[in-house]
Amino acid sequence: MRALEVFTVFLRLGLSSFGGPVAHLGFFRAEFVGRRAWLSDAEYAELVAVANFLPGPSSSQVGLAVGLHGGGGGGAGAAWLGFTLPSALLMALLGGTLAGGAADGAGWVQGVKLAAAAVVAQAVAGMWGALVTDRVRSGLALGAA
């Protein structure tokens, strides 16, 4: 796949993903393991494990790794730009709005949080079914949670 394809996919994710790194990982799994099959469940789980070990937001690291996997260095840059640009522009817009007090008491924020929680639950359920195959792994997963 080329950097342009990586950029387009990550731009769409950047425009529709919300809820922070844990929720992003759920969106990423649905897209790159489920829909596009760019990675297997095991490959994705390994990327997430390494990203959680490193400092910084794990979703950014996983996104860069997926971009690198799909398009080399250009793919990694395209993934970062595509996923980050919508958030940066939205933060600037909302920052200006909130500074003026226009969004006081907005209930939509609670709705976004609820939707993000559902995405995380879906990702956990999907990874559980694929990766937790016996009682030992089940105990380890529950203990780690």
C-alpha positions in Angstrom: 0.0 0.0 0.0 1.2 3.5 -0.6 1.5 6.5 1.7 -1.5 8.2 0.1 -3.7 5.2 0.9 -2.4 5.2 4.5 -3.0 9.0 4.8 -6.6 8.6 3.5 -7.5 5.8 5.9 -5.9 7.6 8.9 -7.6 10.9 7.9 -11.0 9.1 8.0 -10.1 7.7 11.4 -8.9 11.1 12.6 -12.2 12.6 11.6 -14.3 10.0 13.3 -12.2 8.7 16.3 -12.7 10.2 19.7 -12.2 9.2 23.3 -8.4 9.1 23.8 -5.7 6.5 23.2 -7.7 3.5 24.5 -10.7 4.2 22.3 -8.4 4.9 19.4 -6.9 1.4 19.8 -10.4 0.0 19.5 -11.0 2.0 16.3 -7.6 0.9 14.9 -8.3 -2.8 15.6 -11.7 -2.6 13.9 -10.1 -0.9 10.9 -6.7 -2.7 10.5 -7.5 -6.1 11.7 -11.2 -6.4 11.0 -12.0 -4.4 7.9 -8.7 -4.1 6.0 -6.8 -7.2 7.3 -3.5 -5.2 7.2 -2.6 -7.0 10.4 -3.6 -10.2 12.2 -4.9 -10.2 15.7 -1.6 -11.5 17.0 0.4 -8.8 15.1 -1.9 -6.1 16.4 -1.7 -7.4 20.0 2.1 -7.4 19.7 2.1 -3.8 18.5 -0.2 -2.7 21.3 2.0 -4.5 23.9 5.1 -2.8 22.7 3.4 0.6 22.5 2.1 0.2 26.1 5.7 -0.5 27.2 7.0 2.7 25.7 6.3 6.2 27.1 3.7 8.3 25.5 0.2 7.7 24.1 0.0 4.1 22.8 -2.4 4.9 20.0 0.1 7.3 18.4 2.8 4.7 18.5 0.5 2.0 17.1 -0.7 4.4 14.4 2.9 5.1 13.4 3.8 1.4 13.4 0.8 0.6 11.2 1.7 3.4 8.8 5.3 2.2 8.7 4.2 -1.4 8.1 1.9 -0.3 5.3 4.0 2.4 3.6 7.5 2.7 5.0 8.7 6.0 6.4 6.3 7.9 4.2 3.5 5.8 5.4 4.4 6.5 9.1 4.4 10.2 8.4 1.2 10.0 6.4 -0.5 8.1 9.3 0.6 10.7 11.8 -0.5 13.6 9.7 -3.8 12.0 8.7 -4.8 11.1 12.2 -3.5 14.2 14.0 -4.6 17.0 11.6 -8.3 16.8 12.2 -7.8 16.8 16.0 -5.5 19.7 15.9 -7.9 21.7 13.8 -10.9 20.8 15.9 -9.0 21.7 19.1 -8.2 25.1 17.7 -11.9 25.6 16.7 -13.3 24.4 20.0 -10.7 26.3 22.0 -11.9 29.5 20.4 -15.6 28.5 21.0 -15.0 27.5 24.7 -13.0 30.7 25.4 -16.2 32.6 24.5 -18.4 30.5 26.7 -20.5 29.2 23.8 -20.5 25.5 24.8 -21.2 25.8 28.5 -23.2 22.7 29.7 -23.1 21.0 26.4 -24.6 17.5 26.7 -22.9 16.3 23.5 -19.7 15.9 25.4 -21.3 13.2 27.6 -22.6 11.4 24.5 -19.1 11.3 23.0 -17.7 9.8 26.2 -20.4 7.1 26.2 -19.8 6.2 22.5 -16.0 6.0 23.2 -16.7 3.6 26.1 -18.7 1.3 23.7 -15.8 1.3 21.2 -13.4 0.3 23.9 -15.7 -2.5 25.1 -16.0 -3.8 21.6 -12.2 -3.8 21.1 -11.7 -5.7 24.4 -14.3 -8.3 23.5 -12.8 -8.8 20.0 -9.3 -9.2 21.3 -10.4 -11.4 24.1 -12.0 -13.9 21.8 -9.0 -14.0 19.5 -6.2 -14.0 22.1 -7.5 -15.5 25.4 -7.7 -19.2 24.5 -7.3 -21.0 27.9 -7.6 -20.5 31.6 -4.0 -19.3 32.1 -4.4 -16.5 29.6 -7.8 -15.7 31.0 -6.4 -15.3 34.5 -3.5 -13.2 33.3 -5.8 -10.9 31.3 -8.2 -10.5 34.2 -5.3 -9.9 36.6 -3.7 -7.3 34.3 -7.0 -5.5 34.0 
